Amino acid sequence: MTAAPDPFVRLAQYIERRIAELALEYAEVCRRATISDETLIKIRKGTKARSSTYRKLERALQWEHDSVAAILAGREPTPVSTPAVEQSEEQAPGPSSETGLSPSEALRHATSAFAQKLGLTVDDLEGVFQAVRRDLAEATSARAAHPLNPPSHGTPDLSVMVLEARLAAGLTLEDVARLTAEAPGAPAGLDVGWLGRLEAASLAPDEFPEYPQLDAVAYALNLDPGRVQEAAGVQFMNVHSVWSDDGQSRAVGVGPVSAEDRQKLQVLMQMYRRAPKK
């Protein structure tokens, strides 16, 4: 008698099968689910993930809500009855001078379209609107308490990355603070006020994040820790990374790297790359 596979291994098999059915690239799955490729790799290997991550995968793979729970329980997933069709930027609803829509009208049309696309109910939308109101109130409060000052170096790379990831995940600052406390090796959750100042790019120099804080933020928002560290380097230390074509070597420079300098660094990394084993 053959033993039943581990539930998470079974889930990994169903995910692989579904990706093949939809003819998706792994990168496209990550984009649709707003998760890192590292997270998807772990799930495909049978590693347990957070419930919020599974909900994102259900939407990306066009499964009904709780399909992952059904698979883990030994049942079958339920495909959505009317699969959502990805809209191009040209098709996506939004403000348009040709239509004469005001920003508020354009927002209403866009919200309605995406709600139908994601299969959201009226109750779901009410919860979303409440969260948006909290986000706007927090942002207004943060700007009033800490006027936005551009970072001393470059653009607010990490601030933008964190804000976009949080909004895409539908999380509040309190949610992120709570999740950072669950990060491996994190002594405690990050302060909500600090997170708000990070998003507003208004951290004081003595508040700049260090590796434990960056790792906690990456964990809470399902971001690639390497990308988070690079974005922090650009924003807070004016340090820019240049990767080799094969992604195996990295050069670090202080200050913006021009196209000419980038090409020179690529040549140097090619010259000093590790020789392949025979």
C-alpha positions in Angstrom: 0.0 0.0 0.0 1.5 3.3 -1.1 1.6 6.0 1.6 -0.1 9.3 0.9 2.3 12.1 0.1 3.0 14.9 2.6 0.2 17.5 2.3 2.6 20.2 1.3 4.3 18.0 -1.2 0.9 17.2 -2.7 0.2 20.9 -2.9 3.5 21.5 -4.7 2.5 18.8 -7.2 -0.9 20.5 -7.8 0.7 23.9 -8.2 3.2 22.6 -10.8 0.4 20.9 -12.7 -1.8 24.1 -12.6 1.1 26.3 -13.8 1.6 23.9 -16.7 -2.2 23.9 -17.5 -2.2 27.7 -17.6 1.1 27.7 -19.7 2.6 30.2 -17.2 6.2 31.0 -16.6 7.4 31.0 -13.0 8.2 34.6 -13.2 4.7 35.4 -14.4 3.3 33.5 -11.4 5.4 35.5 -9.0 4.3 38.7 -10.7 0.6 37.9 -10.5 0.9 36.7 -6.9 3.3 39.5 -5.8 5.6 37.1 -4.2 9.4 36.6 -4.7 10.8 33.8 -6.8 12.5 32.4 -3.7 9.1 32.0 -2.0 7.7 30.2 -5.0 10.7 27.9 -5.2 10.2 26.9 -1.5 6.5 26.2 -2.0 7.3 24.1 -5.1 9.7 22.1 -2.9 6.9 21.4 -0.4 7.8 24.0 2.2 4.9 25.5 4.2 4.1 29.1 3.6 1.8 31.7 5.3 -1.9 31.7 4.6 -1.7 35.1 3.0 0.8 33.7 0.5 -1.5 30.9 -0.4 -4.4 33.3 -1.0 -2.2 35.2 -3.5 -1.3 32.0 -5.2 -5.0 31.0 -5.5 -5.7 34.3 -7.3 -2.6 33.9 -9.6 -3.5 30.3 -10.5 -7.2 31.1 -11.0 -8.4 28.9 -8.1 -11.4 29.7 -5.9 -10.7 30.8 -2.3 -9.7 27.9 0.0 -8.6 25.7 -2.8 -5.2 25.3 -1.2 -6.8 24.2 2.0 -8.8 21.6 0.0 -5.6 20.3 -1.5 -3.9 20.0 1.8 -6.9 18.1 3.2 -6.7 15.6 0.3 -9.5 17.1 -1.8 -9.5 18.9 -5.2 -9.1 22.6 -5.9 -11.9 24.5 -7.6 -11.0 26.6 -10.7 -12.7 30.0 -10.9 -15.9 29.8 -13.0 -14.8 32.8 -15.2 -11.0 33.1 -15.3 -9.9 36.7 -15.1 -8.3 38.0 -18.3 -5.1 40.1 -17.8 -5.6 43.7 -19.1 -2.9 45.5 -20.8 -1.9 49.0 -19.7 -3.8 50.4 -22.7 -6.9 48.5 -21.7 -6.8 49.1 -17.9 -9.3 51.7 -16.8 -8.0 54.9 -15.5 -8.1 58.7 -15.8 -8.4 59.9 -19.4 -8.7 63.3 -20.8 -10.5 61.7 -23.8 -13.3 60.3 -21.7 -13.6 63.4 -19.6 -13.6 61.4 -16.3 -12.7 63.1 -13.2 -10.0 61.4 -10.9 -12.8 60.3 -8.5 -14.9 58.8 -11.4 -11.9 57.1 -12.9 -11.0 55.6 -9.5 -14.6 54.3 -9.1 -14.6 52.7 -12.6 -11.1 51.2 -12.0 -12.2 49.9 -8.5 -15.3 48.3 -9.9 -13.5 46.7 -12.8 -10.8 45.2 -10.6 -13.3 44.1 -8.0 -15.1 42.1 -10.6 -11.8 40.7 -12.0 -10.8 39.5 -8.5 -14.2 38.2 -7.7 -14.6 40.5 -4.6 -18.0 40.8 -2.9 -19.6 44.0 -1.5 -18.4 43.0 2.0 -14.9 42.5 0.7 -14.9 46.0 -0.8 -16.1 47.5 2.4 -13.1 46.0 4.2 -10.8 47.3 1.5 -12.2 50.8 1.7 -11.8 50.8 5.5 -8.2 49.7 5.1 -7.6 52.4 2.5 -9.0 55.1 4.8 -6.7 53.9 7.6 -3.7 54.0 5.1 -4.6 57.5 4.0 -5.0 58.7 7.6 -1.7 57.2 8.6 0.1 58.7 5.6 -1.4 62.1 6.3 -0.4 61.9 10.0 3.2 60.7 9.1 3.6 63.6 6.7 2.4 66.1 9.2 4.7 64.8 11.9 7.7 64.2 9.6 7.7 66.4 6.5 9.0 64.5 3.5 12.7 65.2 3.0 14.3 63.5 -0.1 17.0 61.0 1.0 20.5 62.4 0.8 21.4 60.0 -1.9 19.5 59.0 -5.0 15.9 58.1 -5.0 13.8 56.5 -2.2 14.2 52.9 -3.6 13.5 51.0 -0.4 10.6 53.3 0.7 8.9 52.8 -2.7 9.5 49.1 -2.6 8.0 48.7 0.9 5.0 50.9 0.2 4.1 49.1 -3.0 4.5 45.7 -1.5 2.3 46.5 1.5 -0.5 48.0 -0.6 -0.3 45.1 -3.0 -0.7 42.7 -0.1 -3.6 44.7 1.4 -1.8 45.1 4.7 -1.9 48.0 7.2 1.3 49.2 9.0 0.1 47.4 12.1 -0.2 44.2 10.1 3.4 44.6 8.8 4.7 45.4 12.3 3.0 42.2 13.7 4.4 40.1 10.9 8.0 41.4 11.4 7.8 39.9 15.0 7.4 36.5 13.4 10.6 36.8 11.3 13.3 34.3 12.1 15.8 35.8 14.6 13.7 39.0 15.1 13.8 40.1 18.7 10.6 42.0 18.4 8.3 43.6 15.8 9.3 46.8 14.2 7.7 50.0 15.4 4.7 51.2 13.4 5.9 54.8 13.5 9.3 53.7 12.2 7.7 51.8 9.3 5.6 54.8 8.5 8.7 57.1 8.3 10.4 54.5 6.2 7.6 54.5 3.7 7.6 58.3 3.7 11.4 58.4 3.2 11.7 60.6 6.3 13.9 58.5 8.5 16.5 60.4 10.5 20.2 59.2 10.0 20.2 57.5 13.3 17.1 55.5 12.3 18.5 54.0 9.1 17.7 50.3 8.9 20.3 47.6 9.6 20.4 44.0 8.4 18.0 42.6 11.1 15.4 45.2 10.3 15.8 44.7 6.6 15.4 41.0 6.9 12.3 41.4 9.1 10.7 43.8 6.5 11.5 41.3 3.7 9.9 38.5 5.6 6.8 40.4 6.5 6.2 41.5 2.9 7.4 38.4 1.0 10.3 40.3 -0.6 13.6 39.0 -1.7 16.1 39.9 1.1 18.8 40.6 -1.4 16.7 43.1 -3.3 15.7 44.8 -0.1 19.3 45.2 1.0 20.3 46.6 -2.4 17.5 49.1 -2.3 18.5 50.2 1.2 22.1 50.6 0.0 21.0 52.9 -2.8 18.7 55.0 -0.6 20.7 55.3 2.5 24.4 54.9 1.5 24.4 55.8 -2.2 25.8 52.3 -2.9 24.8 50.9 -6.3 25.2 47.2 -7.4 26.1 46.0 -10.8 25.5 42.3 -11.5 27.3 40.2 -14.1 25.4 38.9 -17.1 25.2 35.4 -15.6 24.1 36.7 -12.2 27.0 35.1 -10.4 29.1 38.2 -9.6 28.4 41.6 -8.2 30.3 44.8 -8.2 29.5 47.6 -5.7 30.1 51.3 -6.5 29.6 54.5 -4.5 27.4 56.9 -6.4 25.4 56.5 -9.5 26.9 54.2 -12.1 26.9 55.4 -15.7 26.3 53.2 -18.7 30.0 53.4 -19.5 31.1 52.5 -16.0 28.6 49.7 -16.0 30.1 48.3 -19.2 33.6 48.5 -17.7 32.5 46.7 -14.6 31.0 43.9 -16.7 34.3 43.4 -18.5 36.2 43.3 -15.2 33.8 40.7 -13.7 34.0 38.6 -16.8 37.8 38.7 -16.5 37.9 37.7 -12.9 35.0 35.3 -12.8 35.5 31.9 -11.2 36.7 29.3 -13.7 34.3 26.4 -14.2 35.2 23.1 -12.6 36.4 20.4 -14.9 
